[in-house]
Amino acid sequence: MEHYKYRMMFVNYGTVSYPVMVVINEELSIDYNGKRNYTYLINSMKGLENMINKVIDSNIIVFLAQNLINESLRQESKEEMYLENESIDQI
């Protein structure tokens, strides 16, 4: 879990801060606006904030976060059981 990565989006901007081009993956794009549009041109900081908030609040990201938390807890529990078994074996 320590090296897990998930790429939500790329943000590309020039010498001027806005507009920015945002490229998001297909699943997030569908969740974001119901279309398979990968590239978005965002003209303002408020527009970018709204997009990021909507993407982070999407069902896909919530589902992914829940699964990562559950997997982390499962691995932690598995490590604790292993350590307990090791200490019992040493007795």
NORNOR-V80345 format. One record per backbone hydrogen bond with DSSP energy under -0.5 kcal/mol. CO is the residue of the C=O (numbers start at 1). NH is the residue of the N-H. If there is no record, write none. Layout:
# NORNOR-V80345
co->CO nh->NH
co->CO nh->NH
This chain:
# NORNOR-V80345
co->1 nh->4
co->6 nh->8
co->8 nh->25
co->10 nh->23
co->12 nh->21
co->16 nh->14
co->20 nh->22
co->20 nh->42
co->21 nh->12
co->22 nh->24
co->22 nh->40
co->23 nh->10
co->25 nh->29
co->26 nh->30
co->27 nh->31
co->28 nh->32
co->29 nh->33
co->29 nh->34
co->29 nh->35
co->30 nh->34
co->35 nh->37
co->36 nh->38
co->38 nh->24
co->40 nh->22
co->40 nh->42
co->42 nh->19
co->42 nh->20
co->44 nh->48
co->45 nh->49
co->46 nh->50
co->47 nh->51
co->48 nh->52
co->49 nh->53
co->50 nh->54
co->51 nh->55
co->52 nh->56
co->53 nh->57
co->55 nh->58
co->58 nh->62
co->59 nh->63
co->60 nh->64
co->61 nh->65
co->62 nh->66
co->63 nh->67
co->64 nh->68
co->65 nh->69
co->66 nh->70
co->67 nh->71
co->68 nh->72
co->69 nh->73
co->70 nh->74
co->71 nh->75
co->72 nh->76
co->73 nh->77
co->74 nh->78
co->75 nh->79
co->76 nh->80
co->77 nh->81
co->78 nh->82
co->79 nh->83
co->80 nh->84
co->81 nh->85
co->82 nh->86
co->83 nh->87
co->84 nh->88
co->85 nh->89
co->86 nh->90
co->87 nh->91
co->88 nh->91
